[in-house]
Each structure stands twice: as structure tokens, then as C-alpha cells.
Amino acid sequence: MASDTEANRHAIFREYLDAVGLNGLASAEAAGLHTSEWHALSRIGLHGSLTSGQLAAETGLTTGATTRLIDRLERAGYVRRAADPDDRRRVIIEPVAGALPEVDEVVGPARRHLAEVLSRYSPEQLDLLFDYFAHAAPAFRAATDEIRAAATSRNRGPRRSSGPAPS
């Protein structure tokens, strides 16, 4: 049986994860974007540019869904396609300069509130927090890959009846 401290830590961490997820949903909605578009813009902005294949891997979308996502972002003026100078067969997806001020406006409240939280910590504590972030992000990505792989395996198996369970 988990101790009260462990249970409390688990509840706090769940609240944190739920709040982060909810903020992402609200941010996408406020920007007038689907969550996959919001996530894609974040990944493109973080990397500076990505190939369509890299963007598919970053978002977990199929190549066809990624192409449609890029089409929507391009029509909205957020990204542009550019030829890869090293391989003309590949396309690079780049953010359009100046097209993201509304995104900065949308994330402003989260940045402001988190800056207040982070201001409570010493430089050494911040080093520890950012070490956690640096290690937690790849762990969450690995867990996401496992979840998607398991879901794909389940979805490829025999179809289950939607009727009552056998007795």
C-alpha cells in the first residue's frame, strides 16, 4: 500500500499533468487551431524547420495526415514549404517570420504564471527542475511511442463485438 506521501505526490503530479494538457487544449482553441496543428507549430518553432517526414515523426501522424496538416498551416500563413538544398526530393517546412505573434499572445498567460512560480526557486533548484524537464520529455515521448504502438497492435487485431460480453 502506498504511503500518504506517495499518494499525495501522485495526486500532485496528476494535477500538474492535467493542467499542462488542459493549457495546451485551451491554447490551441484560443489560436483557432486544432491541437495537432498547435503541436506541429510548437515542434517547427522549436526546431526552426523540419522535413515533412520529421514532422510526421514528431507529431505521430501518418504521412498523409501530416501533408494535410501542413496544407492547413500553409493556407493559414503559419508555415511555408521550401526545397531542401541538399535533396530536391525533400521538402522543408519552415515557420513564416512574423506569422506567430498571436501564438505568443496566446501563451503569454502561461509564461507569466510559470515565471512567477519559477521565481520562487534558487538557481540550484532551477538547475534541478530543468534537469527533470530535460529527462522527463524524452521519457514521455518514449511512453507515447509505446502507447501508440500498443494501440496500433490492438486496432489491427480481430474486431470485438460491441454486444454484451459473453457469460
VENURVEN-V477856 format. One record per residue. N is the residue number from 1. RES is the residue in three letters. PHI is phi in degrees with one decimal (NA if undefined). OMEGA is omega in whole degrees, -180 to 180 (NA if undefined). NEAR is the number of other C-alpha atoms within 12 Angstrom. Layout:
BEGIN
[[N/RES/PHI/OMEGA/NEAR] [N/RES/PHI/OMEGA/NEAR]]
END
This chain:
BEGIN
[[1/MET/NA/-179/6] [2/ALA/-72.0/178/9] [3/SER/-72.0/177/9] [4/ASP/-59.6/179/10] [5/THR/-63.1/179/11] [6/GLU/-62.6/179/12] [7/ALA/-63.1/179/13] [8/ASN/-64.9/178/13] [9/ARG/-62.3/179/14] [10/HIS/-60.9/-180/15] [11/ALA/-63.6/179/14] [12/ILE/-62.0/-179/14] [13/PHE/-65.0/176/14] [14/ARG/-60.4/178/14] [15/GLU/-60.0/179/14] [16/TYR/-61.3/-179/14] [17/LEU/-61.6/179/16] [18/ASP/-63.9/180/14] [19/ALA/-65.9/178/16] [20/VAL/-63.1/179/17] [21/GLY/-60.8/179/16] [22/LEU/-63.9/177/16] [23/ASN/-63.1/177/23] [24/GLY/-63.0/178/26] [25/LEU/-63.8/-179/23] [26/ALA/-65.4/180/22] [27/SER/-65.3/178/31] [28/ALA/-60.4/-180/27] [29/GLU/-61.2/-179/20] [30/ALA/-64.6/178/21] [31/ALA/-84.3/-179/26] [32/GLY/73.5/-177/19] [33/LEU/-119.5/171/26] [34/HIS/-75.1/-178/20] [35/THR/-58.7/179/23] [36/SER/-68.5/177/29] [37/GLU/-67.7/179/38] [38/TRP/-59.8/180/32] [39/HIS/-64.0/180/30] [40/ALA/-61.6/178/42] [41/LEU/-62.0/177/40] [42/SER/-62.6/-179/30] [43/ARG/-66.6/178/27] [44/ILE/-64.6/179/32] [45/GLY/-62.5/180/26] [46/LEU/-67.3/-177/15] [47/HIS/-87.9/-177/18] [48/GLY/89.7/174/20] [49/SER/-167.4/178/29] [50/LEU/-144.6/169/33] [51/THR/-74.8/178/35] [52/SER/-62.7/177/37] [53/GLY/-65.5/177/24] [54/GLN/-64.5/179/24] [55/LEU/-64.2/176/37] [56/ALA/-59.9/180/27] [57/ALA/-66.0/-179/21] [58/GLU/-66.2/-176/30] [59/THR/-96.4/-178/31] [60/GLY/78.7/179/27] [61/LEU/-90.9/173/24] [62/THR/-69.3/180/18] [63/THR/-64.6/178/19] [64/GLY/-65.7/178/15] [65/ALA/-65.3/178/21] [66/THR/-66.2/178/29] [67/THR/-60.6/179/26] [68/ARG/-65.6/177/20] [69/LEU/-62.8/178/31] [70/ILE/-61.7/177/37] [71/ASP/-55.8/-180/20] [72/ARG/-64.3/-180/24] [73/LEU/-66.3/178/31] [74/GLU/-69.7/178/24] [75/ARG/-60.9/-180/15] [76/ALA/-78.1/177/20] [77/GLY/86.4/-179/19] [78/TYR/-85.5/-177/32] [79/VAL/-134.6/172/34] [80/ARG/-137.9/175/28] [81/ARG/-92.4/176/26] [82/ALA/-136.1/178/22] [83/ALA/-70.9/176/18] [84/ASP/-73.5/-178/17] [85/PRO/-64.5/-179/11] [86/ASP/-91.9/-177/11] [87/ASP/-153.1/-175/11] [88/ARG/-62.7/179/11] [89/ARG/-75.9/-178/13] [90/ARG/-96.5/178/17] [91/VAL/-115.2/177/23] [92/ILE/-104.3/177/28] [93/ILE/-101.3/-177/35] [94/GLU/-120.5/173/32] [95/PRO/-71.0/176/31] [96/VAL/-84.3/-179/23] [97/ALA/-57.0/177/14] [98/GLY/78.9/-177/13] [99/ALA/-84.9/-173/22] [100/LEU/-108.8/-180/23] [101/PRO/-59.6/179/15] [102/GLU/-66.8/176/17] [103/VAL/-67.3/177/29] [104/ASP/-60.0/178/21] [105/GLU/-65.8/-179/17] [106/VAL/-65.3/-177/24] [107/VAL/-84.6/-179/26] [108/GLY/-53.1/180/17] [109/PRO/-58.8/179/17] [110/ALA/-64.4/179/22] [111/ARG/-60.0/-179/18] [112/ARG/-64.1/-179/15] [113/HIS/-65.5/180/14] [114/LEU/-70.5/176/15] [115/ALA/-61.2/176/14] [116/GLU/-63.2/179/12] [117/VAL/-64.0/-177/14] [118/LEU/-65.6/-179/20] [119/SER/-66.6/179/14] [120/ARG/-75.4/-170/14] [121/TYR/-104.2/176/16] [122/SER/-74.1/176/12] [123/PRO/-55.7/180/12] [124/GLU/-67.5/178/12] [125/GLN/-66.9/177/14] [126/LEU/-63.1/176/17] [127/ASP/-58.3/179/14] [128/LEU/-65.4/179/16] [129/LEU/-60.2/-178/18] [130/PHE/-73.0/171/16] [131/ASP/-65.0/176/14] [132/TYR/-59.0/-179/15] [133/PHE/-57.5/-178/14] [134/ALA/-62.6/180/14] [135/HIS/-93.1/-178/14] [136/ALA/-73.4/-178/16] [137/ALA/-58.9/177/14] [138/PRO/-63.8/178/15] [139/ALA/-65.0/178/14] [140/PHE/-66.1/178/16] [141/ARG/-64.7/178/18] [142/ALA/-63.4/178/16] [143/ALA/-63.0/178/14] [144/THR/-61.6/178/18] [145/ASP/-60.6/179/19] [146/GLU/-64.6/180/15] [147/ILE/-62.5/-180/15] [148/ARG/-64.4/180/19] [149/ALA/-63.4/179/15] [150/ALA/-65.3/180/14] [151/ALA/-65.5/179/13] [152/THR/-63.5/179/13] [153/SER/-62.7/179/13] [154/ARG/-62.9/-177/13] [155/ASN/-71.7/179/12] [156/ARG/-87.9/-179/11] [157/GLY/-74.2/180/10] [158/PRO/-62.5/179/8] [159/ARG/-67.5/177/10] [160/ARG/-93.0/176/12] [161/SER/-70.9/177/8] [162/SER/-90.2/179/7] [163/GLY/-78.0/-179/8] [164/PRO/-63.2/179/7] [165/ALA/-67.8/179/7] [166/PRO/-63.9/180/7] [167/SER/-93.6/NA/4]]
END
